[in-house]
Structure formats: C-alpha cells, structure tokens
Amino acid sequence: MTEASTHSATTERRAPARAGGPLAILGLALLAAGAAKLVRYPEATPLLTGVLILVALLILVGLYTVQPNQGIVAAAFGSYSGTDRGVGLRWLPFWMARRKISLRVRNMTSETLKVNDRRGNPIEIAANIVWRVEQPAQALYDVEDYLAFVRIQVETAIREVARQYGYDSHEEGELSLQSDSETVGAVLKEDLQTRVGVAGLVVDEAHLMHLAYAPEIAGSMLRRQQAEAILAARRKIVLGAVDMVESALGALAERGVVHMDDDRRAAMVSNLLVVLCADREPTPVVNTGTLYG
C-alpha cells in the first residue's frame, strides 16, 4: 500500500495575506504617534498610548518578505490556513505561523547504486533528477521531510527501472540501459513522478549520469563484448566475401574467361574465401603449370 492511500492529500488554497506596504506605513505611523504622545505627555492617557504602541507592534510583527519563486505556508492554531505566493513585502495576522519553502527548480544527482539488471548482472548506476515543489502545503504536511523523501524515492525508482532492462541488448529491437538512455530516462521520470506526487512535487527531467558493470564482473563482460564484436565483424566479412566470390564467378562465366567443372569451381570458391576471410595477409603461390596441373 502506498503512502497516498493511507491519508487524504492536503488541499492547496490561498492564504489571507495582504500587501505589506500600506500596513507597514500604518504600523510605523501608530508607533510614532504612540512614542510622540509618550514623550510629550508622559502622564496623560497612558492607556491610549499603550494601545497605540501595542497595535503598532502587532501590525509590524505580521510583516514578512517573499522572494520570487518562494512560498509561505500559513497555519493558525495547528490548522493549515493557506499558501501565500505573492512577492515582496507581505502581511499576515500575527497569530498565524509562517513557514517559507522554495519553489525554485532543484537539481539532484543520486549516489552511485549497485543493482542487478534484467539478466541479474550487477551494475553501477546513478541518475540526475531535476525537480521542484509544486504544492507547498503537501510538501510540508503530507510527508515528514520532503527532501529526505525525494532522496529515498529517487533511489527506489532507479533500482526499479534498472531491473526492467539489461545493461546492453542481446537481441534486435531489445531496449537496454546503455543504448536507449532517453527511453530509460522517460520511464524513470514517469515512475518517479508517481512516487513523489503525494508530496506535491514535480519531476521535470530524469537522465542516467553513470552506468557501468560492477568491478567484479567488468573484466569478463569486457571480454564478452570483445568476443561479440569479433563475431559480428566476422559475420560481416563472411557475408561480404560470399558476395564477392559469387560476383567473381558470375563475371568469369559470363565473359568466358575460363571454364571450370564443379570440383574446380569448389576449389576456387574455397581458396577465395580463405583469402578474403583470413585475418592475415595471404601468401601468393605462382602456378607455373597448367590450371589442372
């Protein structure tokens, strides 16, 4: 059961915030008036002077600043009151607690993890994640620590995606971590978005940053890749040699340069294939007799 199914998500709404400029002027004016009255008439109407100063301080205490791409989550008496996304000098009643949260895009590179790929081979993998907070109230109230939550979910998603693909492809059309990084990144992004959506977070990008076989099998895997490369090259060489021999025999027969029976034709094919497919330079032999001698 996922965390999203155990409780209802916090519903984002606007906080009852106001522009702080006019209230700052009002608070300073009341404070100045109270201070002036206290200095000029220290014994007259002390209650009124105290009220002016108290109201001024309560107004000034409610002032705060909000930077671009920053949110203020307000709560009153333990209950969520709303989110203020305004910019500049802002004001909320003094009894409302305020928590700042950044809405800027964040970049995170995961630790290098050791996991098993689809074939069970141990590999090392790491990813770069670009994410941001979309719903501040959910990030603060629906999970214990949204920063730690992201780190854990990134690691979990990388392990899950790595198990779906092999390090490299062994069959035509098979997706692999090495050759299909864009596709794997898209799958990782989708899987991670599903996991962190409960915290009001959005994943903008996900890319693999590091991919390698684990040290204990890196040597054997390198030899296997070299063997596969040699086999693939040999396969191309043989196919090309067969095409060349076929073309040579066809040209000789068409032009009537030489007439050969089946045995001599087979011998010529064998010799040509040996020359064309050998991994070393052939040693020429000059035949000073007849073709059949």
N, C-alpha and C positions, 0 to 999 in steps of 0.2 A: 504494500500500500504506500503510495507516495504521500509526501507532506501536504500536497494540495488537497488531498481527500480527507484530511483529519480536521480541518477547520476552514471557515469561510475567509476569503480574502478581504482585506481592509479596502473599503471603497474610498477612492480619492475624491476630495472636494476642496473648494476654495476656502481659505481661512478668512475670518472677518478682519482683515488687515486694511490699513488706510495709509495714504501718503504721509510721510513723516514730517515734511517741511512745515506745513501750517501748524501742526501740533507742537513742533519744536519751538516755533516762534511764540505760540501761546504759552507754553511751559516756561520759557525764559522770561516772557513778559510778566507772568504771575509771580515768578520767583523774584524778579527785580522789584515788582510792586511791594511784595511782602518784605523784602530786605529794606527797601526805602522807608516803608512805614515803621519797620522796627527801629531803624536808625533815628528817624525824625521824631517818632512818637513812641518811645520805648514803653511807656506806661499806659498808653491809650489802646483800648480794644485789643488786648493780646490774643484773644480767641480768634478774631478775624485775621490777624497777622499769621497766626499758626495755621489756620485753614488755607490761606493763600499759599504759604510755603509748602504745606503738605500736598495740596492738589498739584502744584507745580512739579514737585518731586515725583509724584505718581505718574504724571504725564511724561516726564523726561525718562523715567525708568522703562517705559514701554517702547522707547525708540531703539532701532537697530538698523543695520545696513545689510543690503543683499547685493552681491556681486552678480554679473552676468553668468548664466548657466549655474545658478545656485538656487536651492530651495530651502524654505524654512517650514518645518513641520511643527505645528502648534498643538498643544494639549492643555486642557483645563481640568484640574482635579482628577487626573488619571485617565481622562477620556480624550480621544482624538478629536480635535476641533477643525482641522483643515490644513491645507498647504498653501503657503504664500510664494508665488513665483515672480513677484514684482522685483524691480531693480531700483537700487538707490536707497534713500532714507525712508524707512517704513516704520509703522507703529502698530502695536497690538496691546490690548489691556494688560496691565502689569501682572494679573493673576494667571496669565497663560504662559506655560513653559514653552521655550523655543529651542529647536534643535536644527542646526544647519547641516545640509547634505549637498555634496557636489553632484551636479547633473552633467558634468563635462565627460567627454569621451575618454575612456581609460584604455591603456594598453597593458596586456599581461602576457608574459612568457612563462609557460609552465616549466616545472622541473623535468629533467630527462627521466622518463619512466622506463622500467624494464618490464615488458609484457610479452605475451605469446601471440603470434599472428594466427591466421586462419588454419595454417598447417601445423601449428604447435611450435614453430621455431621461435626462440627467444630473440627479441629485438629491442632496440633502444629507440624511443620516440619522444618528441616534445612538440608543442604547438604554441602558436601566438594567437591570442584572443583579443579582439577589440570589442569593448562593451561599455555600457553606460546605464545609469539609473533612469528609468522612465517614470516609475511611480514611487515617489519618496516615502509615502506612508507605508506601503507594502514592504519596502526595503528595511525600514526601521522597526515595524511592528509585527510583520508576519514571519520573520526569521530572527534567530538570536543575534547573529553577527553576519551581515550580508557579505562582507569582504572575505571572511573565512568560508562562508557558504559558497561563494564563487570558486575559490581555490579547490575545494573538495569536489564540486560538481564538474569542474574542468578536468580534473584527474580521472574521475569516474567516466566521463564521456569519452576521453581519449582511449582509455582501456577498452571500453565497449566497442568503439569504432575499429580499433586495431584488430580486434578478434574477428571482424567481419571480412577482412581482406588479407591476402597473402602479401609478403614483402615484395615479391615480384610475380609476374604471371608466367604460368607454365603452359597455358592453352590459349589459342587465338580467341580474342574477344573477352578474356578474363580480366577484370579490374584488379589493380594492385596498388599498394601504398606508394610504391616507387614511381610508377608510370602514370598514375591517374590522381595526382595530388589535388587538382582542382575539384574533381568529383568527391574525393575523400574529404576535402575541406568543407564542401557544401553539406555533406552528410553530417560531419562533426558540428557545423553551425546549427543545423536543424535539431540535432539531438540535444545539444547544449541549451538551445533556446527553450526547449520543452522542459528541461530540468530547472532552469533559473527563472522561468516566467512566474513562479509562485512568489518570488521575491521582488517582483516589479522591475526586473532587469531586462535589457535588450542586448542581444549579441549582434553586432554589425558585421564582423568578419571573423573567420577562423582559418588558419593556414598551418600546415606542418612546417616546423622550423628545423627539426633534426630527425633523421631516420637512418638507422644503421643496424646491422646484425650485432648481437651481443658478442663480447670479446671471445667467449668460449667456443663459438661456432663460426666466427668471422673467417678464420683460415680455411676451413673446409668448405664454407659457402663460396669463398672466392675461387677455390679450385673447381667447384661445381660450375660456377658461372663461366670460368675459362673453358671448361670442357664443353659446355653448351655452345659457347661462341665458336669453338673449333668445329664442332659438329655442324652448326649452321653454315659456317664458311665452306666446309667440305661438301655439304649438300648443294650449295650454290655452284661450287666448282664442278661437281659431277654433272649437274644438270646442264651447265654451260658446255662442258666437254662433249656430252652426248649430242647436243645441238650442233656443235662444230663438226663432229665426226659424221653425223647424218648429212650435213651440208656438203662436206668434202666428198663423201661417197656419191652423193647425187650429182655433184658437179663433174666428177670423173666419168661417171656413167653417161651423163648427158653429152659430154664432149668426146667420148670415145677415146680418151687418153690411154686407158689400159683396161683390159678385160680380165676379170678375176672370177674363179669359181667360188663356191660357198666357203671352202676351207681357207683360201687365201684372203677372202673378204673378212672372215672372222679373225684371222691373224692380224690383218691391218687394223681392224677396229680395236683389238686388244692393245696393239702397240701404240696407237694414237691415244687411247685412254690412259695408258701408263704414262706417256709423255705429258699429256695435258693435266693429269691429276697428281703427278708427283710433286712432293714438297721440296725437291732439289732439282738443280739443272740437269737435263738429260745428257748422256754421253753419246755422241753420234758414232755410228758404225757404218763404214763405207763398204757396200756390197760390190765387189769387182766382178762377180759372176753374173749369171742370169737372174731374172726375177725369181725363178723357181729353184735356183741352184744353192 
